[in-house]
């Protein structure tokens, strides 16, 4: 039981620090590993780390402002921050394999170069950026629709939404 608003805020801050420190450490280690594998894409990896951190902090602030902080959502966010660097590592490994493994049916001198890692990083940056803009919009910050729509178009051009996702959005 909280005695007053200050105790409530203190409790929220303690929860944030407990999970936030763990999430920050996990994300930092994961992104460091991803940066090592990413080579020239380090700028995108660092941008993704910054956007993920902002997304978490903005999400927490939004929930605090709405008085709807949920421990389960905070844990789900921690798992997401752990899995995102792992996904970057997996895609970077696939990208490396596609660039270095010779395919038997490819003619001599022809290389197969698909920038999977960079496309994935761009997609994740667009996704996290959209999430940040949504949080800011819910907190009253005016977000130009053209900016939000352009970022959404970038994300959806890289990876168009599945038909189920489009149908679900149409119901809202």
C-alpha positions as CSV (number, residue, x, y, z in Angstrom):
1,X,0.0,0.0,0.0
2,X,1.4,3.4,-1.0
3,X,1.0,6.3,1.4
4,X,1.1,9.0,-1.3
5,X,2.1,10.0,-4.8
6,X,5.8,10.2,-3.8
7,X,5.7,6.6,-2.6
8,X,4.0,5.5,-5.8
9,X,6.5,7.2,-8.0
10,X,9.4,5.8,-5.9
11,X,7.9,2.3,-6.3
12,X,7.6,2.8,-10.1
13,X,11.2,4.1,-10.3
14,X,12.5,1.1,-8.3
15,X,10.7,-1.3,-10.7
16,X,12.2,0.5,-13.7
17,X,15.7,0.4,-12.3
18,X,15.5,-3.3,-11.4
19,X,14.3,-4.4,-14.9
20,X,15.9,-1.4,-16.7
21,X,19.4,-2.3,-15.5
22,X,19.1,-5.9,-16.5
23,X,17.6,-4.9,-19.9
24,X,20.3,-2.4,-20.4
25,X,23.1,-4.8,-19.6
26,X,21.6,-7.5,-21.8
27,X,21.0,-5.1,-24.7
28,X,24.6,-3.7,-24.4
29,X,26.2,-7.1,-24.5
30,X,24.0,-8.3,-27.3
31,X,24.6,-5.2,-29.4
32,X,28.3,-5.3,-28.8
33,X,28.3,-8.9,-30.2
34,X,26.2,-7.8,-33.1
35,X,28.5,-4.9,-33.8
36,X,31.5,-7.2,-33.9
37,X,29.7,-9.3,-36.5
38,X,28.2,-6.3,-38.4
39,X,31.4,-4.6,-39.6
40,X,30.4,-1.5,-41.6
41,X,26.8,-1.7,-40.3
42,X,27.9,-0.6,-36.9
43,X,26.2,2.7,-37.3
44,X,22.9,1.0,-37.9
45,X,23.5,-1.3,-34.9
46,X,24.2,1.6,-32.6
47,X,21.1,3.5,-34.0
48,X,19.0,0.4,-33.2
49,X,20.4,0.3,-29.7
50,X,19.6,3.9,-29.1
51,X,16.0,3.5,-30.6
52,X,15.4,0.4,-28.5
53,X,16.5,2.3,-25.3
54,X,14.3,5.2,-26.2
55,X,11.4,2.9,-27.0
56,X,11.6,1.3,-23.6
57,X,11.9,4.6,-21.7
58,X,9.1,6.2,-23.7
59,X,6.9,3.1,-23.2
60,X,7.5,3.2,-19.4
61,X,6.8,7.0,-19.4
62,X,3.6,6.5,-21.3
63,X,2.5,3.7,-19.0
64,X,3.4,5.8,-15.9
65,X,1.5,8.8,-17.3
66,X,-1.6,6.6,-18.0
67,X,-1.1,4.9,-14.5
68,X,-1.0,1.5,-16.2
69,X,2.5,0.2,-15.4
70,X,2.4,-3.6,-15.9
71,X,5.2,-5.9,-14.7
72,X,4.4,-8.5,-17.4
73,X,4.8,-5.9,-20.2
74,X,8.1,-4.8,-18.7
75,X,9.3,-8.4,-18.7
76,X,8.1,-8.9,-22.2
77,X,10.1,-5.8,-23.2
78,X,13.2,-7.2,-21.6
79,X,12.8,-10.4,-23.5
80,X,12.3,-8.4,-26.7
81,X,15.5,-6.5,-26.0
82,X,17.4,-9.8,-25.5
83,X,16.0,-11.4,-28.6
84,X,16.6,-8.5,-31.0
85,X,20.4,-8.6,-30.8
86,X,20.2,-12.4,-31.2
87,X,18.1,-11.9,-34.4
88,X,20.7,-9.4,-35.7
89,X,23.4,-12.0,-35.0
90,X,21.4,-14.7,-36.9
91,X,20.8,-12.5,-39.9
92,X,24.4,-11.3,-39.9
93,X,25.6,-14.9,-40.0
94,X,23.2,-15.7,-42.8
95,X,24.4,-12.6,-44.7
96,X,28.0,-13.7,-44.3
97,X,27.2,-17.3,-45.4
98,X,25.4,-16.0,-48.5
99,X,28.3,-13.8,-49.5
100,X,31.0,-16.4,-48.9
101,X,29.6,-19.8,-49.8
102,X,29.9,-20.7,-53.5
103,X,26.7,-22.0,-55.0
104,X,27.2,-24.8,-57.5
105,X,24.8,-23.6,-60.0
106,X,26.2,-20.0,-60.1
107,X,28.3,-19.3,-63.2
108,X,32.0,-18.5,-62.6
109,X,32.6,-14.9,-61.5
110,X,29.0,-14.2,-60.6
111,X,28.4,-13.5,-56.9
112,X,25.1,-13.5,-55.1
113,X,25.0,-10.4,-52.9
114,X,21.8,-9.7,-50.9
115,X,22.3,-7.3,-48.1
116,X,20.2,-9.2,-45.6
117,X,21.9,-7.8,-42.5
118,X,21.5,-4.2,-43.6
119,X,17.9,-4.7,-44.7
120,X,17.1,-6.3,-41.4
121,X,18.8,-3.5,-39.4
122,X,16.9,-0.9,-41.4
123,X,13.6,-2.7,-40.8
124,X,14.3,-2.9,-37.1
125,X,15.3,0.8,-36.9
126,X,12.1,1.8,-38.7
127,X,10.0,-0.4,-36.5
128,X,11.6,0.9,-33.3
129,X,11.4,4.5,-34.6
130,X,7.7,4.1,-35.3
131,X,7.1,2.7,-31.8
132,X,8.9,5.8,-30.3
133,X,6.7,8.1,-32.4
134,X,3.6,6.3,-31.3
135,X,4.6,6.6,-27.6
136,X,5.3,10.4,-28.1
137,X,2.0,10.9,-30.0
138,X,0.1,9.2,-27.1
139,X,1.8,11.6,-24.7
140,X,0.6,14.6,-26.6
141,X,3.7,15.4,-28.8
142,X,2.5,16.5,-32.2
143,X,3.9,14.0,-34.8
144,X,3.5,15.1,-38.5
145,X,1.5,12.3,-40.2
146,X,3.8,12.6,-43.2
147,X,6.8,11.7,-41.1
148,X,5.0,8.7,-39.5
149,X,3.6,7.5,-42.8
150,X,7.0,7.8,-44.6
151,X,8.7,5.8,-41.8
152,X,5.9,3.2,-42.0
153,X,6.4,3.0,-45.8
154,X,10.1,2.4,-45.4
155,X,9.5,-0.4,-43.0
156,X,6.7,-1.9,-45.0
157,X,8.7,-1.8,-48.3
158,X,11.5,-3.8,-46.6
159,X,9.0,-6.3,-45.2
160,X,5.4,-5.9,-46.2
161,X,2.9,-6.8,-43.4
162,X,1.4,-10.3,-43.5
163,X,-2.2,-10.5,-44.6
164,X,-3.3,-11.3,-41.0
165,X,-1.7,-8.1,-39.8
166,X,-3.4,-6.0,-42.5
167,X,-6.8,-7.6,-41.6
168,X,-6.2,-6.9,-37.9
169,X,-5.3,-3.2,-38.6
170,X,-8.4,-2.9,-40.8
171,X,-10.6,-3.9,-37.8
172,X,-9.3,-1.1,-35.5
